[in-house]
Amino acid sequence: MEIKDLKKYNEVKEVTSNTLVEGTIYNKTRKYLLPSLNIYGKGFIVKFIKLDLFAVGVEDKERQVDYDNCITILVKGESSDIDFDIPHLADEYFFGESLYGKLHALVIKLPVKNLKDRFLAGEYSKLYRYPEKIFKGSKKNIDKNLREANARDVCSKSKDYRKKLEILLGEEIEPTAELDTIPDKSKEIFNYECNTKDCKVEQGT
């Protein structure tokens, strides 16, 4: 049995639970791709964690630009309050208004080749050669508001985690199976099919 075939998987809160502060949005891009920015090192992290992070997506459908292997990060605040002098920044633009104020988009290059494509294919075990170096599980993590739940176990195909899932789900999981479902693009891409209800924003011009 593959994880993607188990409807019960999405109903097990113990598997998908994460800790986030109010006023931020959580999805799999944030869980699996954002931590890759830890690779850029202390200098990058120090600048990044000063941003008021709101949400992370693989791209913005309304942005008619093909960014190669990048993610789009939404941050809250006035443009005058945001430090755009960030290494590996491919682009930045005003995204729109939200319930929490103005949002600006930062398009940042991912540090691992083909990372976005593998993620969208649900190939979590192929994302990182050394997952333990990506998911540090400490306050020094790139995402100060998130303590990832089981991301390292999923990316390393942990046998212990697979057994835990089997107990929770009451089903056997193939040893070669990925341990999370394929990302739902409507939750990972901003303005996917002109649907902005997840972010509750009005697109800026």
C-alpha positions in Angstrom: 0.0 0.0 0.0 1.2 3.5 -0.9 0.6 6.5 1.4 -1.1 8.3 -1.5 -3.7 5.6 -1.6 -4.6 5.9 2.1 -7.5 8.4 2.6 -7.2 7.9 6.3 -3.6 9.4 6.2 -5.0 13.0 6.0 -7.3 12.4 8.9 -4.5 11.4 11.4 -3.6 14.6 13.2 -0.6 13.0 14.9 1.0 12.6 11.6 0.5 16.1 10.2 0.6 18.2 13.3 2.9 21.2 13.3 3.4 24.3 15.5 2.9 27.7 13.9 2.3 31.1 15.3 -0.9 33.0 14.5 -0.9 35.0 11.3 1.1 32.5 9.2 0.1 29.9 6.7 1.5 26.3 6.6 1.8 24.0 3.7 4.2 21.3 2.3 6.4 23.9 0.5 7.1 25.5 3.9 7.7 22.1 5.5 10.0 20.5 2.9 11.5 23.3 0.7 11.9 26.3 3.0 14.4 24.5 5.3 16.7 23.9 2.3 17.7 27.6 2.7 19.6 26.5 5.8 22.3 25.5 3.3 23.1 29.1 2.6 24.6 29.4 6.1 24.5 31.7 9.1 24.8 35.0 7.2 21.7 34.3 5.1 19.7 32.9 8.1 20.4 36.0 10.2 18.9 38.2 7.6 16.1 35.9 6.7 14.7 35.4 10.2 14.3 39.1 10.6 11.5 39.0 7.9 7.9 38.8 9.1 7.2 35.5 7.2 3.6 34.9 6.2 3.5 32.1 3.6 5.6 30.1 1.2 4.7 28.7 -2.2 6.5 27.1 -5.1 5.5 29.9 -7.4 2.8 32.6 -8.1 0.6 31.8 -11.1 -0.2 35.4 -11.8 3.5 36.3 -12.1 4.2 35.8 -15.8 7.9 35.0 -15.2 9.6 31.6 -15.4 11.8 31.4 -12.3 14.1 28.4 -12.5 14.1 26.3 -9.3 12.9 29.1 -7.0 10.3 29.5 -4.2 8.1 32.5 -3.5 8.0 33.8 0.0 5.4 36.2 1.2 6.4 38.6 4.0 4.3 41.2 5.9 5.1 44.8 6.2 5.7 48.1 4.4 8.3 48.0 1.7 10.3 50.6 3.7 10.5 48.2 6.6 11.7 45.1 4.6 15.4 44.5 3.9 15.5 43.4 0.3 19.3 43.0 0.3 19.1 39.3 0.7 21.6 36.9 -1.0 20.1 34.6 -3.7 17.1 36.9 -4.3 15.9 36.4 -7.9 13.1 39.0 -7.7 10.8 40.9 -5.4 7.4 42.6 -5.9 4.3 43.8 -4.1 1.9 40.9 -3.8 -1.3 42.4 -2.3 -3.3 43.1 0.8 -4.2 40.5 3.5 -6.0 40.4 6.8 -2.6 41.0 8.3 -1.6 44.0 6.2 0.5 44.4 3.0 2.3 41.4 1.6 5.5 41.5 -0.5 6.8 38.5 -2.5 10.5 37.5 -2.4 11.5 35.0 -5.1 14.6 33.1 -3.8 16.7 30.6 -5.6 16.8 27.1 -4.1 20.2 25.7 -3.3 19.7 22.2 -4.6 19.3 21.4 -8.3 15.9 20.2 -9.4 14.5 20.5 -5.9 11.2 22.1 -6.9 10.5 19.5 -9.6 11.2 16.6 -7.2 9.0 18.1 -4.6 6.0 18.6 -6.9 6.4 14.9 -7.9 6.3 13.9 -4.3 9.8 12.4 -4.4 10.7 13.5 -0.8 13.4 10.9 -0.4 15.2 12.4 -3.4 15.2 16.0 -2.1 18.3 15.9 0.0 21.4 13.7 0.3 21.7 14.4 4.0 18.3 15.3 5.4 19.6 15.6 8.9 21.7 18.7 7.8 18.6 20.4 6.4 16.1 19.8 9.2 18.0 20.9 12.2 15.1 21.0 14.6 16.5 23.9 16.5 15.9 27.6 17.1 18.6 28.2 14.4 16.2 26.8 11.8 15.4 29.1 8.9 11.8 29.2 9.8 11.6 30.6 13.3 7.8 30.0 13.5 7.8 26.3 12.6 9.1 23.2 14.2 8.7 20.7 11.4 6.8 17.5 12.1 8.5 14.4 10.8 10.0 16.1 7.7 13.4 14.6 8.3 11.8 11.2 8.8 9.9 11.5 5.5 12.9 12.6 3.5 15.1 9.8 4.9 12.4 7.1 4.6 12.8 6.3 8.3 11.9 2.7 9.0 10.8 3.7 12.5 8.5 6.4 11.1 7.1 4.0 8.5 6.2 1.6 11.3 4.6 4.4 13.3 2.5 5.2 10.3 1.5 1.6 9.8 0.3 1.4 13.4 -1.6 4.7 13.1 -3.2 3.8 9.8 -3.7 0.1 10.4 -2.2 -0.7 7.0 1.1 -2.0 5.7 3.2 0.5 3.7 5.5 -0.7 1.0 9.2 -0.3 2.0 9.9 1.7 -1.2 7.0 4.0 -0.8 7.3 7.7 -0.1 6.0 8.6 3.4 3.9 11.6 2.5 1.3 12.3 -0.1 2.1 14.2 -3.3 1.7 18.0 -2.9 -1.7 19.5 -3.8 -0.7 22.3 -6.2 -3.7 24.4 -5.2 -2.2 24.6 -1.7 1.4 25.1 -2.9 1.0 27.6 -5.7 -0.2 31.2 -5.1 -3.2 32.2 -7.2 -3.5 28.6 -8.5 -6.4 28.7 -11.1 -7.1 32.2 -9.9 -8.1 30.9 -6.5 -6.8 33.2 -3.6 -9.1 32.1 -0.8 -6.3 30.2 1.0 -4.2 33.3 1.3 -7.2 35.7 1.6 -5.5 38.4 -0.5 -6.4 40.7 -3.3 -3.7 40.6 -5.9 -1.7 43.8 -6.3 -1.0 45.4 -9.7 
